[in-house]
């Protein structure tokens, strides 16, 4: 009996590492022309006296897009909840603002089709009622909770056991005997067991169709109260790539809630002027694009990386090799110091930074004070030819880039002197170099950690999936 159970367990481990992905995932969309591209950022910095300042652009732009919607609005956000928020402490009730904006627009236009796609963490894996979802449904907005069981398992040592013993029991809203990990009240043991699978629909996208035609926004930011002080980035765009993004969201709906009514087809007007080219990338296609960018960097080319979590071994090796070829590589990382009021130990970024520093790659830290440097963006500016920008939801980790989480990035291709690329380049330069009145970053030595124990802890966690990054 025990031998049979071990065989079932091992077979479950293997199958849920290699099983086919649902149709439409791991998308590498074609290059599409765009006539309007804009960059938005949420920024936090210190002035010369040490006073912290905040500037928020992303969700103001997103809510303005929703107000322009008349035919369709589809949002896909990982975190939409008020858990762990600190109202009045520089935080903003973004979850309620998103819900109010979508509900108001749905009531304003009878023919508008509206949907929120999201992750089951927002109701603690069906362990609590989420009033924000109820409000949307009452306004006629579809709420689609992603079926994570259809995805592969990044934490197979635990998830195989969970699939065999526990997933069949569902969950309940009436509470349990364990403390809620992110709020008031209690939850069941089943909530904790589901949480340990460490996987998510981590996408952050918005598509609308309205009076100005189809528009989209891809971002690293969540409309999440406790995340509202984080630094983040976003790119908004028009053109046929918006249709590719919408198709990538149809794929999530198709395997999560089969039978959901379809959305209208987007209509793209003929436009002659092209500002840039955009393509949509999801899941492991993001890794392929990142490696192509890094591996193409040659002597004299500029390669800048802003990243919340950096741990993927292929990315790290490629950065070191690009530096050795003579490319100007700069890496700006979150110090992994804070997470919603809790102190962290710096894993994995400080360990990866040590490795890069030893190889001669310049590394700096975002100057955080409780918030997170949550942006995810790679910029390649070659000596000749167009610049490339890769930006969106994906951290550069195994979980985010190896077909475990759902992720969405876009890749932007344009001449270095075009408006969007100049804005993005200036954004990174200001954070890297600082100004007397805007201290965004700190030198490598500020958070340097040369502990071999923690380095091998990172390597083990990255290899096995026994981690939250």
Secondary structure, 3 states (H helix, E strand, C coil): CHHHHHHHHHHHHHHHHHCCCCCCCCCECCCEEECCEEEEEEEEEECCCCCEEEECCHHHHHHHHHHCEEEEEEEEECCCCCCCCCECCCECCHHHHHHHHHHHHHHHCCCCEEEEEECHHHHCCCCCCCHHHHHHHHCCCEEEECCHHHCCCCCHHHHHHHHHHCHHHCCCCCCCCEECCCCCCEECHHHHHHHCCCCCECCEEEEEEECCEEEEEEECCCCCHHHCCCEEEEEEECCCHHHHHHHHHHHHHHHHCCCCCCCCCCCCCCCCCCCEEEEEEECHHHHHHHHHHHHHCCCCCEEEEEECCECCHHHHHHHHHHHHCCCEEEEEECCCCEECCEECCCCCHHHHHHHHHHCCCEEEEECCCCCCECCEEEEEECCCCCEEEEEECCCECHHHHCCCCECEEEEEEECCCCHHHHHHHHHHHHHHHCECCEECEEEHHHHCCCCHHHHHHHHHHHHHCCCCC
